[in-house]
């Protein structure tokens, strides 16, 4: 099977008119969520450090760093917006592969849309195609690829960024084949980096590398014609379980973005059932941390594999601790970015309850499920089985939920009027004459004023 060419042919020949309205709306939901995540993290120390390291080496000021006044060349802007959008670990998740699909794709093509004219319809179409490419490639190598230690958002995301950018650049079929091959040879990202600033670097690097792949291919820079499926290509080198049919079956008829989900909690997706259940028990029974003797979680194997940090020391590490997450769910009734600050991770009250949490693997429990048993000091036992966590495909966040989440991100960065405008632009992106308007609207007025006076 010439999987790479078949995928390239589809991306080049796809028509926006053939994309169902429901799929287009889901793409707008994904884009809205991604912009909010990027704006919300735009002042995080991860972003500040990356900008200090890289800004002086940037080329012409071609594209916006969302939520900030800086403009960088499109390669660096793609990198930075990929970093910001994943810094809070609050972005979208394709649950079948645990890919965070919007980061690599949207970061690449929004930067490109500020450099060359791109209509909103073309932008949204390219976004949908990019997500389709990365998720189908992810499906074809998951779980073996992920289990061995690759961070699939980085490794598969580069293909999505290349395909989406290549579509906007007008690549022909052969050039798109080369773009996917150039993406394949740049695929990277290690799960060892979870809990550090390198994790959000992965989607940023995928965005930059994917954009680079498309730009090179546009100049007929060659690669293997079978970068995905060849014996020494991406799929066989990085996975022992390549399933090519997962890429090609139903191509153009079903859309992976329809399975996208959005996080109500700012941490690894596999912890969400535990947080959801603990918050519900807290609210139903008026639980106080001091009344609890123990909390026992029966979880899917991935929970301990991905989020088994017993004694996190930083907020970033806390995002990968099911123990910390259960504790803050009980104490604060929330698991937003505030609950994953360094201060909360080191709070003695949180630590005391965290030490009472145990988690064991139960292979009968699915990825979006958990069984919780809380023993109280008065002798009572409370139990909760979460069949589907909030934010899952079965219990999705509504459009209103996503808007509220966006407003929470923008609070303190944008004014209410600026936030309202940016939300409108995201929902209506397909109708824009210039998709780059979204990026420019994310810049706070004060930052824009400083830029105008050269500050």
C-alpha positions, 0 to 999 in steps of 0.5 A: 500500500502506498499509504503516504501517497494516498494520504497526500492525494486526499489532502490535496483533492479534498473539498470544503463543500464535502466536509459535513457541517457538524465536523466544521462546528467541531473544528471551530470548537477545537480552534476556540479551545486552542486559542483560549489555552494559548492566550491563557498561558501566554505569561507563564514562565515556560513561555517567558524563558523560551522567548528570552532564549529565542526572540533575538534570533527571530527573523522578520516580525511576521506573526503574533505570539498569541496573547502578547505584543511580540511578533516573530518570524512564522517559524518561531511564532509557530513554535511559541504558540505550540508551546503556549497552547500546551503549557497548561495541559488544558488543550484538546485530546483525541482519546483514541490516541491521547494526541492533543491535535490542535496544538501542532496544526493550528500553531503552524497554519495561524502563523502562516495565515499572518504571512500570506492571505488565507481566508477563514474557510481555507484555514478551517478546511486545512485545520480539519485536514491536518487533524485528520492526518495526524490522528489517522497516523496516530491510530495506525501506530497506537498503542505500541508507539506510545507504550515504548515512550514516544510522545505521540502529540509531537511525533504524529503532530508534525504530519498534521502541521505539514499537511495543513500548511501544505494545503494552504501553500497549494502543494500538488500531490507529489509535493505533499508526499514529500512534505509528509516524508520531510515531516516523518524524518523530523518526528520526535518527542519523548514521554520522559519529558512529561512534567517538565517544560519540554512537554509543551515544547513537543507540539511547538516543535511539531508545528515548526517542523511541519511548517518547515516540511511544507515550505521545503516541499513547496520548493521541490525539496525531495524526500522518500515517497513512502516516508510513513509505510516504508520498512525503514519509514516512520511507522515501522521504525517507531512502532512494532504494531503498524496498522496501515488500514487505520490511515486509509479506511474511510478516508474522507467519509469519517473525521477524527476531529469528531472524536475530539474532547476538551478538558475541564481540568488542567492535567493529564486526561487519564486523571480526569475520572478521578478528579470528576468523581472526587469533586462529586463526592465532595459536593454530595457529602460536604467532605472536608479533608480532615474527615478523611481516613483514606482515598482508594482509587482503582484505575486503568493501567495508564493512570499510574504509568502516566500520572504516578508521581507520588511526591510532586515538587512543582506545579508541572509535576503535579499535573502528572500526579493522580495523588495530588489531583485527587487531593485538590479535587477534595480540598478545592473542588477544582483542578484548574491551573491554580490547583497546579501551582508550585504553592498548592503542590507544596501546601501542607494540607494538600500534602497531608491528604495526598499521602492518604491516597492510594491507586491500584490498577484494575484492568477491567476499568476503562481509560475514562473510568475510575472506582473511588472508595473514601473511608471517613474517620467516623467509620463511614465508607463512600464509593463512586464509580465514574463510568464516563468523566466530564469532557469525554466523548460520552459527556462532552463539554458544551459550547457554553462550557468552552466559552466559560473556559475561554473566559477564565483563560483570558481573565487578567490578560484581555479586557471583557470587550477584547475577549468577546471579540476574540470568541466571536472571531473563533466561532466565525473563523470560516467566514473571515476574509483574513484568518490572521485577524484571530491572531492579531485580536488576541493581543491586549490593547496595552501590549499593542500600544507598547509595540506602536511606540517601540517599547 
